[in-house]
Amino acid sequence: MALEIMDVLDAVKGRRSVTFFEADRTIPDGTLQELLELANLAPSSFNLQPWQVVVVRDPERKKILRRYALDQSKIEEASAVLIVVADPDVKVNLDSMLDSWEELGYIKKASRATITHMVRTRYGPEGSFERKIFAAKNAALFAMSLMLAARGLGLETHAIDGFDERPMKKAFAIPDDKLVPMLIAIGYLRSNAVLLPRAFRRPFEDFVHFEVYGADQAPG
Ligand SMILES: Cc1cc2nc3c(=O)[nH]c(=O)nc-3n(C[C@H](O)[C@H](O)[C@H](O)COP(=O)(O)O)c2cc1C
């Protein structure tokens, strides 16, 4: 058990945004599937899992993707680039999720209508900003889980949000109502690559607030 905890800490401490990938090295299909299934264990609001992934491996498709992503060379050098898609439609997995909760005894059948109402109202109406936030935050947790799991499989990653979302979605047949919070380049670290030391992280005191954010203004 202690060893497993150390593995998690190593994954967190050792993850870096890697730019130097071994070009032309492919990720075995089984490894890629395992990685995506591990990431799919990420937590999500009401367990709705509002994410989809487009795996881009074909060199021609990577070339196209690079064109929309500020010409970043890692897009072509990585073994694969994942387009992380966030789905603001809260209904997509709702019934499957409720079926599972009911089957496993989390809820009684009678609660289904209440939960359905909560899910449909909690994140604002269809097309709202709140639904976009719902989708993006959950997809970001999926993405982070994937980046950590990748390390456990000997893979390195690089999150990318430098891209033109609208034309890129069109080029990859991603429906208009979906969001793309980020791409993730994945591959193997080039053997002669030397990473610079990890850059600036703020000290604990600069971002941690105990009990309230602004002590001066807190009422009561
Ligand atoms: C959502 C997100 C988007 C990012 N987009 C880019 C990008 O477009 N290009 C890039 O070179 N790095 C990008 N990065 C990488 C960051 O610059 C990097 O995470 C940061 O400098 C910290 O370095 P580290 O990941 O090695 O700890 C992105 C990171 C995140 C989390």
The ligand as a MOL file (V3000), in Angstrom:
LIG
                    3D

  0  0  0     0  0            999 V3000
M  V30 BEGIN CTAB
M  V30 COUNTS 31 33 0 0 0
M  V30 BEGIN ATOM
M  V30 1 C -4.5370 23.6210 -20.2420 0
M  V30 2 C -3.0850 23.7820 -20.6150 0
M  V30 3 C -2.7650 24.3070 -21.8480 0
M  V30 4 C -1.4250 24.4200 -22.2390 0
M  V30 5 N -1.1500 24.8650 -23.5140 0
M  V30 6 C 0.1300 24.8630 -23.9460 0
M  V30 7 C 0.4340 25.2030 -25.3000 0
M  V30 8 O -0.4400 25.4800 -26.1220 0
M  V30 9 N 1.7390 25.2020 -25.6870 0
M  V30 10 C 2.7400 24.8760 -24.8150 0
M  V30 11 O 3.9030 24.8790 -25.2320 0
M  V30 12 N 2.4850 24.5300 -23.5320 0
M  V30 13 C 1.2040 24.5130 -23.0760 0
M  V30 14 N 0.9210 24.1290 -21.7780 0
M  V30 15 C 2.0040 23.6710 -20.9000 0
M  V30 16 C 2.3320 24.6740 -19.8070 0
M  V30 17 O 3.1070 25.7280 -20.3180 0
M  V30 18 C 3.0580 23.9180 -18.6810 0
M  V30 19 O 2.1500 23.0250 -18.0790 0
M  V30 20 C 3.5990 24.8560 -17.6170 0
M  V30 21 O 4.5980 25.6870 -18.1390 0
M  V30 22 C 4.1770 24.0860 -16.4240 0
M  V30 23 O 5.1880 23.1830 -16.8360 0
M  V30 24 P 5.1050 21.6450 -16.4620 0
M  V30 25 O 3.8300 21.1180 -17.0740 0
M  V30 26 O 6.3250 21.0070 -17.0770 0
M  V30 27 O 5.0760 21.5270 -14.9810 0
M  V30 28 C -0.3970 24.0330 -21.3560 0
M  V30 29 C -0.7430 23.5060 -20.1000 0
M  V30 30 C -2.0570 23.3740 -19.7430 0
M  V30 31 C -2.4000 22.7560 -18.4090 0
M  V30 END ATOM
M  V30 BEGIN BOND
M  V30 1 1 1 2
M  V30 2 1 2 3
M  V30 3 2 2 30
M  V30 4 2 3 4
M  V30 5 1 4 5
M  V30 6 1 4 28
M  V30 7 2 5 6
M  V30 8 1 6 7
M  V30 9 1 6 13
M  V30 10 2 7 8
M  V30 11 1 7 9
M  V30 12 1 9 10
M  V30 13 2 10 11
M  V30 14 1 10 12
M  V30 15 2 12 13
M  V30 16 1 13 14
M  V30 17 1 14 15
M  V30 18 1 14 28
M  V30 19 1 15 16
M  V30 20 1 16 17
M  V30 21 1 16 18
M  V30 22 1 18 19
M  V30 23 1 18 20
M  V30 24 1 20 21
M  V30 25 1 20 22
M  V30 26 1 22 23
M  V30 27 1 23 24
M  V30 28 2 24 25
M  V30 29 1 24 26
M  V30 30 1 24 27
M  V30 31 2 28 29
M  V30 32 1 29 30
M  V30 33 1 30 31
M  V30 END BOND
M  V30 END CTAB
M  END
